[in-house]
Amino acid sequence: MKRLGFIGGGNMAEALIHGLLDHGVFKARDLIASDVVAQRRRYLARKYKIATTAENREVADESNALLLAVKPQQIDEVLAVFSSSARTKSKLYISIAAGVPIAKLARGLDSRARIIRVMPNAPAMVGMGMAALVRGPGASKSDQAFAMRIFRAVGDAVLVRDEKLMDVVTALSGSGPAYVYLFVKALADAAAAEGLPHQLATRMALKTVEGAERVMRTSKLTAEELIRMVASPGGTTEVALHAFAAAGFSDIVGAAIHAASARSRELARS
């Protein structure tokens, strides 16, 4: 595949463009992006030296694969452009439109269309994204590998074989960064309430989360074993963990994931 076209040039599209160029997956001449905002098109063209256009059809005509980086409410309008042309039916479609199932994409394109649905997340903007991919029945394993290369250029990517699991993926990694931001804020606010300057508390909370993530990722120990390493009997960590348990911390997290998963299912049905 010589060209990849982006339908939509927003933040996630930019993160992918940056990652693909930075990792040498594509050259600038191999990419083209459309966007309705002229200022955005000029920005992408100037910063990344890629071709830009206001016309989705032009992107389709010049690309072997199309990455649909549009909002869910725009997907019908976008698909209508492609469904009217026989030339677009043979292309690979990679959709990051949140909550839009493969079946809906196929109805707007063709029942045999090559479709891969992806749920990325915001840390892709700093090269630390987590994406989950589902391959539609018309897409090949080489299509899947191509999509994997795209999203691994901005972090990590995994394959999910059952599309129904994309709802919990959305609740976990899609919405998950907001949960981490909330937890860090709560840590910093609580430490500030105990007298620590808020800016310093935030700095310490962020580094603590970063360090704990690195230990957990590189260690062969389970989460429970790592917790026991830090929580000395009768110490400060143990009493804090008891306070978490008494407040139902794990139940709160479970309720949040369940609520987000349910909302994702609702949005897919609508």
C-alpha positions as a printed Julia matrix, in Angstrom:
270×3 Matrix{Float64}:
   0.0     0.0    0.0
   1.59    3.23  -1.17
  -0.81    5.72   0.36
  -2.88    6.15   3.47
  -5.68    8.68   3.5
  -7.12   10.32   6.59
 -10.76   11.34   6.55
 -10.66   13.96   9.28
  -7.57   15.78  10.47
  -8.21   16.2   14.19
  -6.0    15.41  17.18
  -6.03   11.63  16.82
  -5.32   11.82  13.1
  -2.44   14.17  13.81
  -1.04   11.83  16.47
  -1.07    8.99  13.95
   0.47   11.1   11.2
   3.25   12.19  13.56
   3.91    8.62  14.73
   3.9     7.12  11.25
   6.36    9.69   9.93
   8.53    9.64  13.03
   8.87    5.84  12.91
   9.41    5.73   9.17
   6.3     3.66   8.51
   5.35    6.14   5.78
   6.95    9.08   4.07
   5.11   12.39   3.93
   4.38   11.9    0.24
   2.48    8.71   1.08
  -0.09   10.47   3.27
  -3.07   12.67   2.49
  -5.71   14.11   4.82
  -9.03   15.85   4.43
 -10.63   18.26   6.86
 -13.49   20.73   6.63
 -11.51   23.45   8.4
  -9.11   25.29   6.09
  -6.88   26.42   8.96
  -6.47   22.81  10.06
  -5.54   21.71   6.55
  -2.93   24.43   6.29
  -1.5    23.48   9.68
  -1.12   19.78   8.79
   0.39   20.58   5.41
   2.87   23.04   6.89
   3.94   20.96   9.89
   4.05   17.47   8.34
   4.51   18.28   4.62
   1.6    16.04   3.67
  -1.07   16.64   1.05
  -4.38   18.01   2.34
  -7.76   18.66   0.79
 -11.3    19.63   1.67
 -12.7    16.75  -0.42
 -13.12   13.27   1.06
 -13.55   11.88  -2.45
 -10.09   13.16  -3.42
  -8.58   11.32  -0.44
 -10.39    8.15  -1.5
  -9.22    8.43  -5.1
  -5.57    8.83  -4.1
  -5.37    6.28  -1.28
  -5.18    2.52  -1.04
  -6.38    2.59   2.56
  -8.66    5.07   4.32
  -8.59    5.88   8.02
 -11.94    7.26   9.13
 -11.07    9.71  11.91
 -14.45   11.42  12.21
 -17.06   11.78  14.92
 -19.77    9.09  15.04
 -22.47   11.58  14.05
 -20.56   12.33  10.83
 -20.11    8.73   9.72
 -23.28    8.45   7.61
 -22.34   11.51   5.58
 -18.81   10.18   5.06
 -19.95    6.7    4.04
 -22.4     8.16   1.53
 -19.47    9.64  -0.4
 -17.74    6.27  -0.65
 -20.77    4.08  -1.32
 -21.56    5.98  -4.52
 -18.27    4.97  -6.16
 -17.3     1.47  -7.24
 -13.62    2.49  -7.03
 -13.83    2.93  -3.26
 -15.29   -0.5   -2.53
 -12.01   -2.36  -2.92
 -10.12   -0.21  -0.43
  -9.26   -0.97   3.17
 -11.29    1.05   5.68
  -9.9     1.57   9.18
 -12.43    3.26  11.41
 -11.77    4.96  14.73
 -15.29    6.42  14.89
 -16.22    5.62  18.49
 -19.11    3.22  18.97
 -19.77    2.63  15.27
 -19.96   -1.16  14.7
 -18.58   -2.96  11.67
 -22.09   -3.92  10.55
 -23.09   -0.26  10.27
 -19.94    0.56   8.32
 -20.59   -2.37   5.99
 -24.19   -1.26   5.37
 -22.89    2.14   4.32
 -20.16    0.68   2.11
 -20.6    -2.88   0.91
 -21.27   -6.18   2.69
 -17.87   -7.44   1.48
 -15.96   -4.27   2.34
 -12.55   -4.61   3.97
 -13.16   -3.01   7.38
 -11.14   -2.87  10.56
 -12.61   -1.16  13.58
 -10.22    0.39  16.1
 -10.62    1.9   19.56
  -7.52    4.06  20.23
  -7.05    6.38  23.19
  -5.78    9.88  23.88
  -2.21    8.99  25.01
  -1.51    8.19  21.34
  -0.91   11.95  21.14
   2.31   11.44  23.13
   3.25    8.09  21.6
   1.84    6.08  24.53
  -1.49    4.99  23.11
  -3.36    1.74  23.6
  -5.52    0.57  20.7
  -7.72   -2.47  20.25
  -8.58   -3.73  16.74
 -11.37   -5.92  15.39
 -11.08   -7.32  11.88
 -14.28   -7.38   9.84
 -15.17  -10.48   7.79
 -14.05   -8.85   4.53
 -10.6    -7.84   5.78
  -7.56  -10.08   5.43
  -4.78  -10.9    7.87
  -2.48   -8.64   5.86
  -5.03   -5.83   6.32
  -4.91   -6.55  10.04
  -1.11   -6.46  10.09
  -1.16   -3.15   8.19
  -3.52   -1.63  10.78
  -1.39   -2.97  13.61
   1.66   -1.18  12.17
  -0.25    2.09  12.12
  -1.33    2.01  15.75
   1.86    0.53  17.13
   3.6     3.61  15.74
   1.9     5.59  18.53
   1.99    3.05  21.35
   0.66   -0.5   21.54
  -2.13   -2.33  19.72
  -3.9    -5.62  20.35
  -6.38   -7.74  18.42
  -9.84   -8.4   19.86
 -11.62  -11.25  18.11
 -15.15  -10.59  19.39
 -16.5    -7.16  18.47
 -18.83   -7.22  21.47
 -15.75   -6.77  23.65
 -15.14   -3.34  22.12
 -17.64   -1.9   24.61
 -15.53   -2.91  27.6
 -12.39   -1.9   25.68
 -13.94    1.55  25.32
 -14.71    1.61  29.05
 -11.2     0.47  29.99
  -8.6     2.0   27.69
 -10.73    4.46  25.74
 -12.13    6.23  28.8
  -9.37    5.03  31.12
  -7.04    8.03  30.85
  -9.74   10.18  32.49
  -9.86    7.76  35.43
  -6.11    8.11  35.91
  -6.35   11.9   35.73
  -9.11   11.76  38.36
  -7.05    9.52  40.65
  -3.94   11.72  40.37
  -6.07   14.79  41.08
  -7.6    13.08  44.13
  -4.14   12.13  45.42
  -2.83   15.67  44.96
  -5.95   17.29  46.46
  -5.8    15.02  49.51
  -2.09   15.69  50.05
  -2.7    19.43  49.68
  -5.44   19.19  52.3
  -2.78   17.74  54.64
  -0.57   20.78  54.04
   1.6    19.91  51.03
   1.75   22.65  48.35
  -0.62   21.6   45.57
   1.87   21.96  42.73
   4.38   19.81  44.59
   1.68   17.27  45.47
   0.68   16.95  41.81
   4.3    16.51  40.74
   4.83   13.78  43.33
   1.57   12.02  42.48
   2.4    11.96  38.77
   5.88   10.56  39.34
   4.51    7.98  41.75
   2.0     6.76  39.18
   4.67    6.7   36.47
   7.11    4.76  38.65
   4.51    2.28  39.85
   3.45    1.65  36.24
   7.05    0.95  35.24
   7.56   -1.48  38.13
   4.3    -3.28  37.39
   5.07   -3.53  33.68
   8.6    -4.89  34.15
   8.13   -7.06  37.23
   7.21  -10.75  37.11
   5.26  -10.35  40.34
   1.47  -10.13  40.41
  -0.34   -6.97  41.49
  -1.16   -8.6   44.83
   2.51   -9.49  45.41
   3.64   -5.98  44.54
   1.1    -4.53  46.97
   2.39   -6.79  49.75
   5.94   -5.6   49.02
   4.93   -2.01  49.77
   2.41   -2.64  52.53
   4.36   -3.52  55.67
   2.18   -4.99  58.44
   0.89   -2.21  60.66
   2.42    0.48  58.46
   1.05    3.52  56.68
   0.33    1.72  53.39
  -1.66   -1.0   55.1
  -3.89    1.45  56.92
  -4.42    3.4   53.68
  -5.39    0.21  51.84
  -7.88   -0.6   54.61
  -9.4     2.86  54.11
  -9.71    2.18  50.37
 -11.4    -1.16  51.05
 -13.8     0.33  53.6
 -14.87    2.94  51.04
 -15.5     0.21  48.44
 -12.72    1.27  46.07
 -12.83   -1.88  43.92
 -16.64   -1.74  43.76
 -16.48    1.91  42.66
 -14.06    1.04  39.85
 -16.21   -1.92  38.82
 -19.34    0.24  38.75
 -17.57    2.84  36.6
 -16.39    0.26  34.05
 -19.86   -1.3   33.95
 -21.55    2.08  33.43
 -19.16    3.07  30.64
 -19.55   -0.33  28.95
 -23.33   -0.04  29.09
 -23.21    3.46  27.63
 -20.97    2.24  24.81
 -23.54   -0.44  23.97
 -26.31    2.18  23.99
 -24.4     4.43  21.64
 -23.71    1.53  19.25
 -27.43    0.7   19.11
 -28.37    4.32  18.42
